[in-house]
Amino acid sequence: MNDPIAIYNIGHNYYTGMNGLPQDHTKASELWHQAAELGYAKAFLNLGYFHEMRKGVKNNKEKATYYYELAAMMGDVYARYNLGVLEEPNSEVCNIDVTI
């Protein structure tokens, strides 16, 4: 019932195809949007990561940056880090891959 963490987790299960759910990236994205609208910063982080790293589809750095910025404004430190990596991808301080 409008529980952003539960909605986020179901989205993650669709993204990975775990816990009896089929792998469905579109459904995962929809659920993460819903969780994000309910104020869950990690959902914005996942949407940013989804647009930055998705496989089989053209990556979208602009959308990734947008979602990372929303998560960072909500206090998510991983999103702040990922924004730095996008801005300075060859920097020596950005040599760790932070994923969810």
N, C-alpha and C positions, 0 to 999 in steps of 0.2 A: 504494500500500500504506500506508494510513493517513497519508498526507502531507497535513497540514492546508492548506498553501498550494496544492497541486494541487487539492484538493477545493474550496477557496474559489474558485479560478480557474474551475473547471468550473461552479460555481454562478453566478459572474458571467457566464459565457457563456450560461447558460440565462436569466438575468435579462434580458440585452440581446438575446438571439437572435443571437449572433455565432459565428463560426468553425464554421458548419455545424450548429449546434444550434438547435432551435426555441425561441422565446421561451416560457418556462414559469416563472412566478413561484413556483408551488408547489414545483417541483423545485429552484429556486434556494434557496428558504428551507430546504428539507430538507438540502441540501448545506452551506449556511452553518451550520446547527445542528450538523451532523457536524464541520465544521472547528472550530467554537467548542468543542465537547466535547473536541477534541484540543488545545485551548489556544491557538488563533489569535485574538487580540484583534480583528483587523480584521473577522473574521466576525461577532462580536457588534456591532461598529460598523455593519456593513451591515444586520444584522437590526433594529437601532434605526432606521436611516434608512428601511428598508423599511416599518416600522410607522408612522413619522412622516409619510412623504411618498407612500405608495403611491397610485396613481391608480386610480379606478374602484371603490375599496373604502373603507369608512369608516376614517379614520386612527385610530390608537390611541395616544394620548400616554402612557398608563400603560405599555404594552408597550415603546414607544420608550425611555422613561426607564429602564426595567428593563434593557434591552439596552445602552444607553449606559453605565449604571452598571457593568455587568459589564466592558465594554471599558475603561472608565476605571480600574477597579480593577486591570486588567492593564497599565496604563500608557499607554493610547492617548490622545494629546493631542487628537485630533479629537473623540473621544467626550466628553472633559471640556468642550471648547468647546460642543459641541451641547447638553450638559446646561445650560450657562449660557444658551444661547439659549432653551431651553424654559422656563427659570425666569424670564427677563427678556426676553421677545420684543420689547419696544418700547424697549429700552435703546439708547442711541446707540453703545455699544461693540459691539453685536451687529448690525452692519449689513452683514456679509459672510456670504454663503451658502457654507458649507463642505460640499461633497458629495464623494462618492467617484468 
